[in-house]
Amino acid sequence: MSSTSAVRRAPGGAPWDITGGFMGETVRLDAKRTGQGAHAHAMTLVGEFQNPPAYRGTYGFDGDSSSFRHTTSYHC
């Protein structure tokens, strides 16, 4: 993953700066919140590659990476 951060925003969610991570057979994304409010300050997403192209795993906030399940589609 490049050292340049990217901002992603979920509908209705806080904006996040991706601060680190990697993508391969597994994925890990670390991010920090850039918006205002009483939301979590950090997020970690982890998962394993699936076919068709997607990552399935969990994510969490403020140091936890296993609070919620996710399936994240991967488009080239």
SULVEN-V960484 format. One record per backbone hydrogen bond with DSSP energy under -0.5 kcal/mol. NH is the residue of the N-H (numbers start at 0). CO is the residue of the C=O. E is the energy in kcal/mol with one decimal. If there is no record, write none. Layout:
NH;CO;E / NH;CO;E
This chain:
7;5;-0.5 / 7;15;-1.6 / 9;13;-0.6 / 12;9;-2.9 / 15;7;-1.9 / 16;31;-2.9 / 17;5;-2.1 / 17;15;-0.5 / 18;16;-0.6 / 18;29;-2.6 / 19;29;-1.4 / 21;27;-2.2 / 23;25;-1.6 / 26;46;-2.4 / 27;21;-2.3 / 28;44;-2.4 / 29;19;-2.5 / 30;42;-2.4 / 31;16;-2.3 / 32;40;-2.1 / 33;14;-2.5 / 34;14;-0.8 / 42;30;-2.4 / 43;59;-2.1 / 43;63;-0.5 / 44;28;-2.5 / 45;57;-2.9 / 46;26;-1.7 / 47;55;-2.4 / 48;24;-2.8 / 49;53;-3.0 / 53;49;-1.2 / 54;71;-2.5 / 55;47;-2.4 / 56;69;-2.3 / 57;45;-1.5 / 58;67;-2.3 / 59;43;-1.9 / 61;41;-2.3 / 63;60;-1.1 / 66;58;-0.5 / 67;58;-2.6 / 69;56;-2.4 / 71;54;-3.2 / 72;70;-0.6 / 73;52;-2.0 / 74;72;-0.5
